[in-house]
Amino acid sequence: MANNKMTAKTAAAKAEEVKAAVKETAAAAKVEEVKTVVKETAAAAKEATANATAAVDAKVEEAKAAVAKEETKEAVKETAKPVKEKKPSRAAKKAAAKEKEELKPEVFVQYQGKEAIIADVVEKAKGEFVATGHRVSSIKSLQVYLKPEEFAAYYVINQKFAGRVDLF
């Protein structure tokens, strides 16, 4: 009889060990899932930053070309007779209008029937940063990490200041 009690206690202890191992495995799987989501979000942010940088570089080159063109026009005006300039054609006006319009994507996160706009999350993070006595102009870098299972977004500003905001 004492042997049966000992066997039952041992079986119960082993069952508890198995339950704990299952919980640890589930937690590890959630951590891996979060890491994957963070990596995907970081990759999307890097791509968006690269696209924005390329657009800014293109605008700088256009501005340089415009300045050079303007300087050339002024030099020609000084040395030559005034010539009546043509008005831009409709096609040229349409092309200029398309160049001025810049694509601003809206990024959404949907999780368990809830939805958040990433731009709003970024504004919340900036708001918290300002609420702690900092200036928005002092922000040089901002990283946002989304954890939808916690309904939270974590952020790091200037590699020094970190915080948490509600995602939904």
C-alpha positions as CSV (number, residue, x, y, z in Angstrom):
1,M,0.0,0.0,0.0
2,A,2.8,2.4,0.8
3,N,4.4,1.5,-2.5
4,N,1.2,2.4,-4.3
5,K,1.1,5.9,-2.6
6,M,4.7,6.4,-3.5
7,T,4.0,5.4,-7.1
8,A,1.0,7.8,-7.3
9,K,3.1,10.7,-5.9
10,T,5.9,10.0,-8.3
11,A,3.4,9.9,-11.2
12,A,1.8,13.1,-10.1
13,A,5.3,14.8,-9.8
14,K,6.1,13.6,-13.3
15,A,2.8,14.9,-14.7
16,E,3.6,18.3,-13.2
17,E,7.0,18.2,-14.8
18,V,5.5,17.4,-18.2
19,K,2.9,20.2,-17.8
20,A,5.7,22.7,-17.0
21,A,7.7,21.5,-20.0
22,V,4.7,21.9,-22.3
23,K,4.2,25.5,-20.9
24,E,7.9,26.3,-21.5
25,T,7.6,25.0,-25.1
26,A,4.5,27.0,-25.8
27,A,6.2,30.2,-24.4
28,A,9.2,29.5,-26.6
29,A,7.0,29.2,-29.6
30,K,5.3,32.5,-28.8
31,V,8.7,34.1,-28.5
32,E,9.8,32.8,-31.9
33,E,6.5,34.1,-33.4
34,V,7.1,37.5,-31.9
35,K,10.7,37.5,-33.2
36,T,9.4,36.7,-36.7
37,V,6.9,39.5,-36.6
38,V,9.5,42.0,-35.3
39,K,11.9,40.9,-38.0
40,E,9.2,41.3,-40.7
41,T,8.3,44.7,-39.3
42,A,11.9,45.8,-39.1
43,A,12.5,44.7,-42.7
44,A,9.4,46.7,-43.9
45,A,10.6,49.7,-42.0
46,K,14.1,49.4,-43.5
47,E,12.6,49.1,-47.0
48,A,10.4,52.2,-46.3
49,T,13.4,54.1,-45.1
50,A,15.4,53.1,-48.2
51,N,12.6,54.2,-50.4
52,A,12.3,57.5,-48.6
53,T,16.0,58.0,-48.8
54,A,16.0,57.3,-52.5
55,A,13.1,59.8,-53.0
56,V,15.0,62.5,-51.1
57,D,18.2,61.8,-53.1
58,A,16.2,62.2,-56.3
59,K,14.6,65.4,-55.1
60,V,18.1,66.8,-54.2
61,E,19.4,65.9,-57.7
62,E,16.3,67.6,-59.3
63,A,17.0,70.7,-57.2
64,K,20.7,70.7,-58.2
65,A,19.7,70.4,-61.9
66,A,17.1,73.2,-61.5
67,V,19.7,75.5,-59.9
68,A,22.2,74.7,-62.7
69,K,19.5,75.3,-65.3
70,E,18.5,78.6,-63.7
71,E,22.1,79.8,-63.6
72,T,22.5,78.9,-67.3
73,K,19.3,80.8,-68.2
74,E,20.6,83.9,-66.3
75,A,23.9,83.7,-68.2
76,V,22.2,83.4,-71.5
77,K,19.9,86.4,-70.7
78,E,22.9,88.5,-70.0
79,T,24.7,87.7,-73.2
80,A,21.8,87.2,-75.7
81,K,18.8,89.1,-76.8
82,P,15.6,88.5,-74.8
83,V,13.7,85.6,-76.3
84,K,10.0,84.9,-75.5
85,E,9.7,81.8,-73.4
86,K,7.2,79.1,-74.4
87,K,4.5,78.1,-71.9
88,P,4.7,74.6,-70.7
89,S,2.6,72.1,-72.6
90,R,-0.3,70.2,-71.0
91,A,1.8,67.0,-71.0
92,A,4.6,68.8,-69.2
93,K,2.2,70.1,-66.6
94,K,0.8,66.6,-66.0
95,A,4.2,65.1,-65.7
96,A,5.2,67.8,-63.2
97,A,2.0,67.2,-61.1
98,K,2.8,63.5,-61.0
99,E,6.3,64.1,-59.7
100,K,5.0,66.4,-57.0
101,E,2.7,63.7,-55.6
102,E,4.6,61.4,-53.3
103,L,3.3,58.0,-52.2
104,K,2.6,57.9,-48.5
105,P,1.6,54.3,-47.6
106,E,-0.7,53.6,-44.7
107,V,0.4,50.5,-42.8
108,F,-2.2,48.7,-40.7
109,V,-1.9,45.9,-38.1
110,Q,-4.8,43.6,-37.6
111,Y,-5.0,41.1,-34.7
112,Q,-7.9,39.3,-33.3
113,G,-10.5,41.5,-34.9
114,K,-8.7,44.7,-33.9
115,E,-6.9,47.2,-36.1
116,A,-4.2,49.8,-35.6
117,I,-2.6,52.3,-38.0
118,I,1.2,52.4,-37.6
119,A,1.3,56.2,-38.1
120,D,-1.0,56.6,-35.0
121,V,1.3,54.3,-33.0
122,V,4.3,56.5,-34.0
123,E,2.5,59.6,-33.0
124,K,1.6,58.1,-29.6
125,A,5.3,57.3,-29.0
126,K,6.3,60.8,-29.9
127,G,3.6,62.2,-27.6
128,E,4.9,60.1,-24.7
129,F,8.4,61.3,-25.4
130,V,7.3,64.9,-25.4
131,A,5.2,64.4,-22.3
132,T,8.3,63.4,-20.4
133,G,9.9,66.8,-21.0
134,H,11.7,66.2,-24.4
135,R,11.3,68.1,-27.7
136,V,10.1,66.5,-30.9
137,S,12.9,68.1,-32.7
138,S,15.4,66.1,-30.6
139,I,14.2,62.8,-32.2
140,K,16.9,61.6,-34.5
141,S,15.8,57.9,-34.7
142,L,12.7,56.0,-33.8
143,Q,12.3,52.2,-33.7
144,V,8.8,50.7,-33.1
145,Y,8.4,47.0,-32.1
146,L,4.8,45.6,-32.4
147,K,3.6,42.9,-30.0
148,P,-0.1,42.4,-31.0
149,E,-0.5,39.5,-28.6
150,E,0.2,41.9,-25.7
151,F,-1.8,44.7,-27.5
152,A,1.3,46.9,-27.2
153,A,4.0,48.6,-29.2
154,Y,7.4,49.2,-27.7
155,Y,9.6,52.0,-29.0
156,V,13.1,53.3,-28.7
157,I,14.0,56.9,-29.4
158,N,17.6,57.9,-30.1
159,Q,18.8,54.5,-28.8
160,K,18.4,55.8,-25.3
161,F,14.7,56.4,-24.4
162,A,12.4,53.4,-24.4
163,G,8.7,53.1,-23.7
164,R,5.4,51.3,-24.3
165,V,2.2,52.4,-25.9
166,D,-1.1,50.7,-26.4
167,L,-1.5,49.2,-29.8
168,F,-5.3,49.1,-30.0
